[in-house]
């Protein structure tokens, strides 16, 4: 009899525990963990996508996004296409190369089919290429970079390749021959430039960049650009006409009185974006897209670099279909969807 009573108490306790579990807030239940890959610290994609993750983690209790800021973008898009990662950064240029099996995808026969599995969540301006130098260096043009230490971008990355080609197109200078192309990651390069160990620091970022704002507070800086007489050259036009690229302007004075450019600087601009797999849950992507843009709107005054990230920019330069969840969210936000973003 005693044993029977104990069993009944055990069953009752289990039932009570189950009932308590059922009424727990959703936030207390297990969250769906999602991986998001992006570029390293000090880059616009890292800032934007970390902000995306923070907003989602705060506003949508069912999900937790963990940011991975290591590895190359080319590997990241393959992992998303294969369903191994939930989200990553990509670009219209990278999507075109993958779809057409060119450049780093030339030997990958499955690249075009994998590209078809990618869906855009939103695009955003990566910014304009800042080619920064200290005023005290005496460098005022790309021609003056001969013999100097230059950070073009992490080796093997798109930024490195773009800047290498730009210096060749504008000034005829070759990396490793006419100047030293210093091999560092984004974070280490920013620190090295701040410490005075680099003569020129290149970074595609929205202005005002937090990294360069910090440097310009106590140092006079100058930004190099593309001269008017070089805009129609074959080399510059080839860079400008790539998917997601174009000519951009870095405004004079955007970094305050210590920015020594007398006029706006003409440079390259670039668009990137967040992508997911075609199989990602529609409701999840819809809720995340809506939550992100609501959060960004609230942060605009405290984070000026985020002002360029808005629903209208979400379809700029887009050359792949939007995920159905993102499509529904952007339409509700009043965005005109181009044909290229529809299935």
C-alpha positions in Angstrom: 0.0 0.0 0.0 2.8 2.3 0.8 4.4 1.7 -2.5 1.2 2.5 -4.3 0.9 5.8 -2.5 4.4 6.7 -3.4 3.7 5.9 -7.1 0.6 8.0 -7.0 2.6 10.9 -5.5 5.2 10.5 -8.2 2.6 10.6 -11.0 1.0 13.6 -9.4 4.3 15.4 -9.2 5.1 14.6 -12.8 1.7 16.0 -13.9 2.2 19.2 -11.9 5.6 19.6 -13.4 4.3 19.1 -16.9 1.5 21.6 -16.3 4.0 24.2 -15.0 6.2 23.6 -18.1 3.3 24.1 -20.4 2.5 27.6 -19.0 6.1 28.8 -19.0 6.7 31.9 -21.2 8.0 31.0 -24.7 11.2 32.8 -23.9 11.9 30.2 -21.3 11.6 27.3 -23.8 14.4 26.1 -25.9 15.3 28.6 -28.6 16.2 27.7 -32.2 19.9 28.4 -32.6 20.8 29.8 -36.0 24.3 30.5 -37.3 25.0 33.7 -39.3 28.4 34.2 -41.0 29.9 37.6 -41.9 33.2 39.4 -42.3 35.4 40.3 -39.4 35.2 43.2 -36.9 35.8 46.7 -38.3 33.7 46.1 -41.5 30.2 47.3 -42.3 28.8 43.8 -42.9 30.0 42.8 -39.4 28.4 45.9 -37.9 25.1 45.5 -39.8 24.8 41.8 -39.3 25.7 41.9 -35.6 23.0 44.5 -35.2 20.6 42.2 -37.1 21.4 39.4 -34.7 21.1 41.6 -31.6 17.7 42.9 -32.7 16.4 39.4 -33.4 17.8 38.0 -30.2 16.1 40.8 -28.3 12.8 41.0 -30.1 12.0 37.4 -31.2 12.3 35.0 -28.2 12.0 31.9 -30.3 15.3 32.4 -32.0 19.0 33.0 -31.1 21.4 34.0 -33.9 25.0 33.3 -33.2 27.4 35.3 -35.4 30.5 33.7 -37.0 33.0 36.3 -38.1 35.7 34.0 -39.4 36.4 32.5 -42.8 35.8 33.8 -46.3 32.5 34.9 -47.9 32.9 32.4 -50.7 32.9 29.5 -48.2 30.0 31.1 -46.3 27.6 31.2 -49.3 28.4 27.6 -50.1 27.5 26.6 -46.5 24.2 28.5 -46.7 23.4 26.9 -50.1 24.1 23.5 -48.7 21.9 24.2 -45.6 24.7 24.1 -43.1 24.4 27.7 -42.1 21.2 29.8 -41.7 22.4 33.2 -43.0 25.5 34.8 -44.4 26.8 37.9 -46.1 27.1 37.8 -49.9 27.1 40.4 -52.7 25.6 40.8 -56.2 29.1 40.3 -57.6 29.7 37.0 -55.7 26.2 35.8 -56.8 27.0 36.5 -60.5 30.3 34.6 -60.2 28.7 31.6 -58.5 25.8 31.5 -61.0 28.2 31.7 -64.0 30.8 29.4 -62.5 33.6 31.9 -62.8 36.7 33.1 -60.8 36.9 31.2 -57.5 34.0 28.9 -58.6 35.4 28.0 -62.0 36.4 24.5 -60.9 33.1 23.9 -59.0 30.6 22.2 -61.3 27.8 22.3 -58.7 28.2 26.1 -58.2 25.4 27.2 -60.5 22.9 24.8 -59.0 23.9 25.8 -55.4 23.5 29.5 -56.4 19.8 28.7 -57.2 19.2 27.6 -53.6 20.1 31.0 -52.2 17.4 33.6 -51.4 18.0 37.2 -50.5 16.8 38.5 -47.1 17.9 42.1 -47.7 20.6 44.1 -49.3 22.4 47.1 -47.7 25.2 49.5 -48.7 28.5 48.1 -47.6 29.5 51.7 -48.2 32.2 53.5 -50.2 35.8 52.6 -50.4 37.7 54.7 -47.9 41.4 55.0 -49.0 42.7 56.7 -45.9 46.1 58.2 -45.1 47.4 60.6 -42.5 47.8 64.2 -43.6 51.3 64.2 -42.1 52.4 61.5 -44.6 52.3 63.9 -47.5 50.3 61.4 -49.6 47.7 63.2 -51.6 47.1 60.9 -54.6 47.4 57.2 -55.5 50.6 58.0 -57.4 52.1 59.0 -54.1 51.6 55.4 -52.7 54.7 54.1 -54.5 57.1 52.5 -51.9 54.5 52.7 -49.1 52.9 50.1 -46.8 49.3 49.6 -47.9 46.4 47.6 -46.5 44.1 46.7 -49.4 42.0 44.3 -47.5 42.5 40.7 -46.2 44.4 38.6 -48.7 42.2 36.6 -51.0 39.1 38.7 -50.3 37.0 40.8 -52.7 38.2 44.1 -51.1 41.9 43.2 -51.7 41.2 42.3 -55.3 39.2 45.5 -55.9 41.8 47.9 -54.4 44.6 46.1 -56.1 42.9 46.6 -59.4 42.0 50.2 -58.6 45.6 51.3 -57.8 46.7 49.6 -61.1 44.0 51.3 -63.1 44.4 54.8 -61.6 48.2 55.0 -60.9 49.7 52.0 -62.7 51.0 50.7 -59.4 51.3 46.9 -58.8 51.0 45.3 -55.4 54.2 43.7 -54.2 56.3 45.5 -56.9 55.5 49.3 -56.5 54.2 49.2 -52.9 54.0 46.7 -50.1 50.5 45.1 -49.7 50.4 44.3 -46.0 48.6 41.1 -45.2 46.4 41.5 -42.2 42.8 40.9 -41.2 40.3 43.8 -40.8 40.6 44.2 -37.1 44.4 44.0 -37.0 44.7 46.4 -40.0 42.6 49.1 -38.2 44.8 48.8 -35.1 48.0 48.9 -37.2 46.9 52.0 -39.1 45.9 53.7 -35.8 49.4 52.8 -34.4 51.1 54.4 -37.5 52.4 51.2 -38.9 50.5 51.6 -42.2 50.8 54.4 -44.7 47.4 53.7 -46.4 44.4 51.9 -45.0 41.5 50.8 -47.3 38.1 49.9 -46.1 34.7 49.7 -47.9 32.4 51.1 -45.2 29.5 53.4 -44.6 30.5 57.0 -43.6 31.0 58.0 -40.9 32.7 54.7 -40.1 33.1 54.1 -36.3 36.7 52.9 -36.9 37.8 56.0 -38.9 35.8 58.4 -36.8 37.8 57.2 -33.8 41.1 57.8 -35.7 40.0 61.3 -37.0 39.2 62.5 -33.5 42.9 63.0 -32.7 44.6 62.8 -36.2 44.4 64.8 -39.4 43.4 62.4 -42.2 43.0 62.5 -45.9 41.1 60.3 -48.3 42.3 59.4 -51.8 39.9 59.1 -54.7 39.6 58.6 -58.4 40.6 61.6 -60.4 38.0 62.9 -63.0 40.4 62.2 -65.9 40.5 58.5 -64.9 36.8 57.8 -64.7 36.4 56.8 -68.3 39.5 54.6 -68.5 39.0 51.0 -69.3 40.3 49.7 -65.9 38.1 52.0 -63.8 35.0 51.3 -65.9 35.6 47.6 -65.5 35.5 47.9 -61.8 32.5 50.3 -61.7 30.4 48.1 -64.0 30.5 44.9 -61.9 27.2 43.7 -60.3 26.7 45.6 -57.1 29.4 48.2 -57.7 29.3 51.8 -58.9 30.8 55.3 -58.4 30.2 56.8 -54.9 31.0 59.9 -53.0 32.8 60.4 -49.7 31.6 63.8 -48.5 34.1 66.4 -47.4 33.9 67.0 -43.7 32.0 63.8 -42.9 34.8 63.1 -40.4 34.9 66.6 -39.0 37.6 69.2 -39.0 40.4 66.7 -39.1 39.4 65.5 -42.5 41.6 67.6 -44.8 39.9 67.0 -48.2 38.8 70.4 -49.6 36.0 68.7 -51.7 34.1 65.5 -52.0 36.1 62.4 -52.9 35.0 60.2 -55.8 35.5 56.5 -55.1 33.8 53.1 -55.5 30.7 52.1 -53.8 29.5 48.5 -53.2 26.3 46.8 -52.2 26.2 43.5 -50.2 23.4 41.6 -48.5 22.1 38.9 -46.2 21.1 35.6 -47.8 19.5 32.4 -46.6 18.5 29.0 -48.0 15.3 28.6 -50.1 14.0 26.2 -47.5 14.2 28.6 -44.6 10.9 29.0 -42.8 8.8 31.8 -44.4 7.3 33.1 -41.1 10.7 33.2 -39.5 12.3 35.3 -42.2 9.2 37.5 -42.4 9.3 38.2 -38.7 13.0 38.8 -38.7 12.9 41.2 -41.6 10.1 43.3 -40.0 11.8 43.3 -36.6 15.2 44.3 -38.0 13.9 47.4 -39.9 11.8 48.5 -36.9 14.9 48.2 -34.7 17.1 50.1 -37.2 14.6 52.9 -37.4 14.8 53.3 -33.6 18.6 53.3 -33.6 19.1 55.9 -36.4 19.9 58.8 -34.2 22.4 57.0 -32.0 24.1 55.2 -34.9 24.5 57.5 -37.9 26.2 54.8 -40.0 22.9 52.8 -39.9 20.9 55.5 -41.7 21.9 54.1 -45.1 20.4 50.7 -44.0 16.6 51.0 -44.8 13.8 49.1 -46.5 14.3 50.9 -49.9 18.0 49.9 -49.9 17.1 46.3 -49.3 16.5 45.7 -53.0 19.3 47.9 -54.4 21.4 46.1 -57.0 19.6 42.9 -56.2 20.2 40.0 -58.7 18.6 37.0 -56.9 15.1 36.2 -55.8 14.0 37.4 -52.4 13.0 34.8 -49.8 9.2 34.6 -49.7 9.2 35.8 -46.1 11.4 38.8 -46.9 9.3 39.6 -50.0 6.1 39.7 -47.9 7.8 41.9 -45.3 9.3 44.4 -47.7 6.0 44.7 -49.6 4.3 45.5 -46.4 6.9 48.2 -45.7 6.0 49.8 -49.0 9.1 48.8 -51.0 8.8 48.5 -54.8 10.1 45.1 -55.7 12.1 44.8 -58.9 11.5 41.8 -61.2 15.0 40.4 -60.5 13.9 39.9 -56.9 10.9 37.8 -57.7 10.9 34.2 -58.6 
